[in-house]
Structures are given as C-alpha cells and as structure tokens.
Amino acid sequence: MKKLIFLFILILTSCVTEVIEPIPPLTSQKIFDIKESKVTNGQSIHFDLPLDGAYTLTLIDKESGQVVSRERFNGKKGENVKKIYTNSLQSQYLYMLLEDVARKEIGKTTIITK
C-alpha cells in the first residue's frame, strides 16, 4: 500500500507543467542596427548620431514611396532616444530614414506597425 501511495504522489508531482515566459524585447536595441523591426504606438526608438546637430527622421510608405511623416530635431552625439507614434499611420510597412542637414543618410531600416 505504501508503494502505491508513493507512486501516486510521484506521478502527481511529475505532471506539473513548467511555464516559460517569453523574454521581453530589448528596449535599448538600436533601431538602425536591425534590418526590420515591429514597433508599437508610443515606443521609444534608440539610435546613434555621429555629431551634435540638426537631423531629419522620415517615414516613407514602402509600397508607394510617399513620405508619411517627417520630423526635424536637434540631436546629440552618441545615443539618442525618440518616441514613435503610429496610431495615425495608414501604412503598415514603412522605411525609416535618418538624415543629417546635408541630407546625407545616417541610417535606414524597415518598420512594421502593429
């Protein structure tokens, strides 16, 4: 009888399922180091700039090539953080382009809005 109870307890404890939680995405990953990334409304994007100065961040519809959004900002040398707002965007697949004042491309990537 003791063996039967022991076996029953052993079977019950071995049937416990292990819950594996997904690793959250890195929030400080540089957006232009990734070929394609999914973004949500209000998400912070991180990127590096070579110098202090004025820069332009442009979102371009991947299918039509039309500019959807353009923002000029003053950036600092090194890591910069901006928030991206996607609720008002019609397009789901966009190019994100970062340029300096002379319109020299600093970075380009594809983003997918959720």
N, C-alpha and C positions, 0 to 999 in steps of 0.2 A: 504494500500500500504506500509506504514512504517513497519508493522508487517511482510510483505512478504520479504522486503529488509533485515530486521533484521534477519529473519530466514535463508535467503540465506547466509548472512555473517557468521552466527553461524555455518552453515553446512560446509562452506569452511574452516574456521579456525579449526574445529574439525577433518578435514581429513588430517592434517599434520602428516606425519609418523615420528616416533622417531627413530633416528639412534643410535644403541647401538654398540660401538666399543669394540672388544674383548680386554681383559686385556693381556698385553704382558707377556711372561713368566719371572719368576724371574731369573735374571742373577746371583744372588749370592746364589742360592739354591745349597746345597752340593750334588754332583753327586752320592756319595755312600749312601746317605740317601734315595734315590729313588730306587725302585726295577727295573724300566725300564724307559728309557728316550730317546727322539728323539734328535739327535744332527745334526748340520749343519757344513759345512766346515768352519774352522776358528773360531768356537765358543769357548768361554772361559768356562772351567770347574773349579769348586771350590771344594776343599776338605780339610779336616783337617789332620794334621800329629801330632803324639804324641811327637816326638823329632826331633831335627836337625839331618841331616844325609843324606846318600845316599838311594834312593828309586828307584824302577822299576815300570813303568806303562806299562802293556802289554794288547794288544788287541788280542783276540782269536776268531776265527770263531766258531760260535755257533753250526753249523752243523757238520763240520769236526774235530773240536778240534785243528786245526793247528794255530800256532802263526802267526798273520798277521803283527803285529808291536810291537816293544819293545823299550822303551826309559828309560835310566838311567838318573837320575837327583839328584841334591842336594836340599833337601827341608828344610824348616824352621819349627820349632814347631808352631802349630796353623794353620791358614787358608793359603792355597796355591792356586795359580791360574795358570793353564796351558791352552794353546790353543790346540784344537784337529783339525787335518786336515784329511778330509775323502774323498777328490776327487779321490785319487789313490786307494782306497779300493774297492775290488770286492764284498766283503760280505756286506749284509745289516743288518744282526743280529749278534752282537758281544758281547762277555763278555769283560768287562774292569776290569782288576785285578791290584790292587796296593799292592806291597810287599816291605818289608824292605830288608836290606843287607843279613840277615839270611834267606831270602825267606819266612818270616812269613807274612801271608795275613793280610793286613790292611783294605782293602775294596774290594768288588766285586759287580758289577752291570751289567745289560744288557743295551746295547745301540742299537738304530736303526738309521742308517744313512739315510739322506734324499737325 
